[in-house]
Amino acid sequence: MFFELVYDKSLAQASYVIGCQAGGIAAVIDPKRDVDTYLKIAEANNLKITHILETHIHADFLSGSRELAALTGADLYLSDEGDENWKYEFPHNKVKHGDIIKLGNITFEALHTPGHTPEHLSFLLTDKPASMEPVMLFTGDFVFVGDVGRPDLLEQAAGLKGTQEIGASQMFDSLQEFNKLHEFIQVWPGHGAGSACGKALGAVPMTTVGYEKIRNWALQMLNDKAAFSKELLADQPEPPRYFAMMKKLNKVDRKLLTEVPVIPNLSEADFQKVKADGLSIIDTRPWKQYADGFLKGTLNISNNNSFSTWMGWYMDYASDFILIAEEGQVEDLTRKLMRIGLDNLKGYITPAQLINFEGDNLQKYSPISKDTLESKLGSEDIQLIDVRGKSEFKNGHIDHAENLFVGKLDQNLDKVSKDKQVIIHCQSGARSAIAYSLLVANGFDNVLNYSGGWADWSA
């Protein structure tokens, strides 16, 4: 058997290539959208991709299953569980609980594991030349290392009221079945630490059924469904706004993008037209470089592992935008945008071009220190805003601070004072930098960034 984990750090998302080397064929589970990665793996190992499996209708990334099928001719194997709201609207092989999918000498048994979503499947792999016992379980967003999939996304992100309690109950029942599996079975989940699909995901890529029985909090609470459901729903991170769009796009017959697009570098005339047309401009530099010289109206979302997520919070899927980015980073940024379906990137300029085009128009800011914040605390002329998540704020915050989560800040500008000096902070500076650029872009001119944040303050 051939096996390779493909891990996208930008979304903490795992996909898998499994091959039957005797037959020269391979399956891909939960592929990301820039599918050239899988084509290269298959070519390097003399395999033909013939099967594509999905665990569920994803919320956090745009699946590349259909792109990969279009390029390879592989068959799609997708869940036919759940009610009519959870049916894929394009041709595929419909998979039910107990169905066996054959890949040469390898078999995948589909297990219906609802909870995270109603149609969710896990795939139990048996490598028959080695053993007649199953050896791997691909759990998608069902069981993670140290955690389980959150059941509240449908209600919190997609607006399906009353679904989170049902999902929590289904997750409890699904875990009862998981508990019956052999302890030696390897568990390969769909996400790792950093994903918004759970609240306590581990950073290790693989675990076992037996180990999760020992360490996973959820498997310690299978004697009390009410207590389990309450704990599962408590303190989940805010689901990014784009999740609802992913639920839609992963289900419908959408436009395919089978290769990574080449993004044009804009001339000065093109850039001035972008400004005149009011297109969104995203500055992807690290925040300290942004602070040393930025164009008012731009949003500072740095090119790091959170870039896709924050772009998904703020960008309108119907509107065009451009980037400020180093040339060598443009392909990486384009791939990150592809993975959440943000295909309206129309061009970029480099930081050097920005200085050349806008030198005298650039603004600067300097973050404030703890001492400066202490000297201002308690003043009626100050509004202190903590832009961390609700659960972070609940676990500890600076006196006099109010909580406006950065991902929803653009929807809560009416709660930000234009008559007072506004001081913002997060945990350690990254999110407050985004918030600073957003507030300045929206006409708040008296803003200070306490970049040390709660980490500096609590220390």
Long-range contacts (C-beta under 8 A, 24 or more apart in sequence): 1-105, 1-106, 1-127, 1-129, 1-130, 2-26, 2-45, 2-47, 4-41, 5-188, 5-205, 5-206, 6-31, 6-32, 6-37, 6-38, 6-41, 7-192, 7-205, 8-32, 8-61, 8-339, 9-194, 9-305, 10-305, 10-306, 10-307, 10-308, 10-336, 10-339, 11-60, 11-61, 11-195, 11-308, 11-309, 11-339, 11-340, 12-191, 12-192, 12-193, 12-194, 12-195, 12-201, 12-305, 13-60, 13-61, 13-190, 13-191, 13-195, 13-339, 14-188, 14-189, 14-190, 14-191, 14-192, 14-205, 15-190, 16-138, 16-188, 17-41, 17-42, 17-47, 17-49, 18-103, 18-106, 18-125, 19-45, 19-47, 19-103, 20-103, 20-104, 20-105, 20-106, 21-45, 21-47, 22-104, 22-105, 22-129, 23-103, 23-104, 23-105, 24-48, 25-49, 25-50, 25-51, 25-103, 25-104, 26-50, 26-51, 26-103, 27-51, 27-52, 27-53, 27-101, 27-103, 27-106, 27-108, 28-52, 28-53, 28-68, 28-74, 29-53, 29-54, 29-55, 29-123, 29-138, 30-54, 30-55, 30-58, 30-63, 30-138, 30-140, 30-190, 31-63, 31-64, 31-65, 31-67, 31-68, 32-61, 32-63, 32-64, 32-339, 33-61, 33-62, 33-63, 33-64, 33-67, 33-257, 33-338, 33-339, 33-341, 34-64, 34-260, 34-335, 34-338, 34-339, 35-64, 35-67, 35-68, 35-71, 35-258, 36-259, 36-260, 38-68, 39-71, 39-72, 48-72, 49-74, 50-74, 50-75, 50-103, 51-75, 51-77, 51-101, 51-103, 52-76, 52-77, 53-77, 53-78, 53-95, 53-101, 53-108, 53-123, 53-138, 54-78, 54-79, 54-121, 55-79, 55-120, 55-121, 55-122, 55-123, 55-138, 55-139, 55-140, 55-141, 55-142, 55-190, 56-116, 56-117, 56-119, 56-120, 56-121, 56-140, 56-141, 57-86, 57-88, 57-117, 57-119, 57-247, 57-250, 57-251, 58-141, 58-246, 58-247, 58-250, 59-153, 59-157, 59-158, 59-197, 59-239, 59-243, 59-244, 59-246, 59-247, 60-191, 60-195, 60-196, 60-197, 60-240, 60-243, 60-246, 60-340, 61-246, 61-339, 61-340, 62-246, 62-249, 62-250, 62-338, 62-339, 62-340, 62-341, 63-250, 66-90, 66-254, 66-256, 67-256, 67-257, 67-258, 70-256, 70-258, 71-258, 77-101, 79-110, 79-112, 79-119, 79-120, 79-121, 80-119, 81-112, 81-114, 81-118, 81-119, 81-120, 81-121, 82-114, 82-117, 82-118, 82-119, 83-118, 85-118, 86-117, 86-118, 86-119, 86-251, 87-251, 88-251, 89-251, 89-252, 89-253, 90-252, 90-253, 95-121, 97-121, 105-129, 108-138, 109-134, 111-137, 111-177, 113-139, 113-140, 113-142, 113-174, 113-177, 113-178, 114-167, 114-170, 114-171, 114-173, 114-174, 115-142, 115-148, 115-149, 115-151, 115-167, 115-168, 115-170, 115-171, 115-172, 115-173, 115-174, 115-175, 116-140, 116-141, 116-142, 116-148, 116-149, 116-150, 116-151, 116-153, 116-167, 116-171, 116-197, 117-141, 117-153, 117-154, 117-167, 118-167, 118-170, 120-149, 124-181, 124-185, 133-182, 134-181, 134-182, 134-185, 135-184, 135-185, 135-186, 136-185, 136-186, 136-187, 136-188, 137-181, 137-185, 137-186, 137-187, 137-188, 137-209, 138-188, 138-190, 139-187, 139-188, 139-189, 139-190, 140-189, 140-190, 141-189, 141-190, 141-191, 141-197, 141-198, 142-171, 142-174, 142-178, 142-189, 143-175, 143-178, 143-187, 143-189, 143-212, 143-216, 144-189, 144-190, 144-191, 144-192, 144-197, 144-198, 144-201, 144-202, 145-187, 145-189, 145-192, 145-201, 145-202, 145-203, 145-204, 145-205, 145-206, 145-207, 145-212, 146-200, 146-201, 146-202, 146-207, 146-212, 146-215, 146-216, 146-217, 147-198, 147-199, 147-200, 147-201, 147-202, 147-216, 147-217, 147-218, 148-175, 148-198, 148-216, 148-218, 148-232, 149-197, 149-198, 150-197, 150-198, 150-199, 150-232, 150-236, 151-232, 151-233, 152-233, 152-236, 152-239, 153-197, 153-239, 153-243, 154-247, 156-236, 156-238, 156-239, 157-239, 157-240, 157-241, 157-243, 157-244, 157-247, 158-243, 158-244, 158-247, 159-244, 164-233, 165-229, 165-233, 168-228, 168-229, 168-232, 168-233, 169-225, 169-229, 171-218, 171-232, 172-222, 172-225, 172-228, 172-229, 175-218, 175-219, 175-222, 176-222, 178-209, 178-212, 178-219, 179-213, 179-219, 179-222, 181-209, 182-209, 183-208, 183-209, 183-210, 183-213, 184-208, 184-209, 184-210, 185-209, 187-212, 194-305, 196-237, 196-238, 196-239, 196-240, 196-243, 196-309, 198-236, 199-235, 199-236, 199-237, 199-391, 235-390, 235-391, 235-394, 236-391, 237-389, 237-391, 238-389, 238-390, 238-405, 238-407, 238-408, 240-309, 240-312, 240-313, 240-407, 241-312, 241-313, 241-314, 241-407, 242-311, 242-312, 242-313, 242-315, 242-317, 242-340, 242-341, 243-312, 245-312, 245-317, 245-341, 246-340, 246-341, 249-341, 257-338, 257-343, 260-331, 260-334, 260-335, 260-338, 261-334, 261-338, 261-343, 261-345, 263-323, 263-330, 263-334, 263-345, 263-346, 263-347, 263-348, 264-346, 264-347, 264-348, 265-327, 265-347, 265-348, 265-349, 265-350, 265-353, 266-322, 266-347, 266-348, 266-349, 266-353, 268-353, 268-356, 268-357, 270-347, 271-322, 271-349, 271-353, 271-357, 272-357, 274-322, 274-346, 274-347, 279-319, 279-320, 279-321, 279-322, 279-346, 280-315, 280-316, 280-319, 280-320, 280-321, 280-322, 281-321, 281-322, 281-323, 281-324, 282-311, 282-321, 282-322, 282-323, 282-324, 283-323, 283-324, 283-354, 283-437, 284-323, 284-324, 284-325, 284-329, 284-333, 285-324, 285-325, 285-351, 287-429, 287-430, 287-433, 287-451, 289-351, 290-433, 290-437, 291-364, 291-365, 291-366, 291-367, 291-433, 292-364, 293-354, 293-355, 293-362, 293-363, 293-364, 294-362, 294-363, 294-364, 294-365, 294-437, 295-324, 295-354, 295-358, 295-361, 295-362, 295-363, 296-361, 296-363, 296-440, 296-441, 297-441, 298-324, 298-437, 298-441, 299-434, 299-437, 299-438, 299-441, 300-433, 300-434, 300-436, 300-437, 301-434, 302-430, 302-433, 303-329, 303-332, 303-333, 303-336, 304-430, 306-430, 307-333, 307-336, 308-336, 308-337, 308-339, 308-340, 310-407, 310-434, 311-336, 311-337, 311-340, 311-342, 312-340, 312-342, 313-406, 313-407, 314-410, 314-438, 315-342, 317-341, 317-342, 317-344, 318-344, 319-344, 320-344, 320-345, 320-346, 321-345, 321-346, 322-346, 322-347, 322-348, 322-349, 323-347, 323-348, 323-349, 324-348, 324-349, 324-350, 324-351, 324-354, 325-350, 325-351, 326-350, 326-351, 363-440, 365-436, 365-449, 367-429, 367-448, 367-449, 367-450, 367-451, 367-452, 368-423, 368-448, 368-449, 368-450, 368-451, 369-450, 369-452, 370-450, 370-452, 370-456, 370-457, 372-448, 372-450, 373-398, 373-423, 373-425, 373-450, 373-457, 376-421, 376-423, 380-420, 381-420, 381-421, 382-420, 382-421, 382-422, 382-423, 383-416, 383-417, 383-420, 383-421, 383-422, 383-423, 384-423, 384-425, 385-416, 385-422, 385-423, 385-424, 385-425, 385-435, 386-424, 386-425, 386-426, 386-454, 387-424, 387-425, 387-426, 387-431, 387-432, 387-435, 388-426, 388-427, 388-431, 388-454, 392-427, 392-454, 396-454, 396-458, 397-454, 398-425, 398-454, 398-457, 401-425, 406-431, 406-432, 406-434, 406-435, 406-438, 409-435, 409-438, 409-439, 410-438, 410-442, 413-439, 413-442, 416-444, 418-443, 418-444, 418-446, 420-446, 421-446, 421-447, 421-448, 422-446, 422-447, 422-448, 423-447, 423-448, 423-449, 423-450, 424-448, 424-449, 424-450, 425-449, 425-450, 425-451, 425-452, 425-453, 425-454, 425-457, 426-453, 426-454, 427-453, 427-454, 427-455, 428-452, 428-453, 428-454, 428-455, 428-456, 429-453
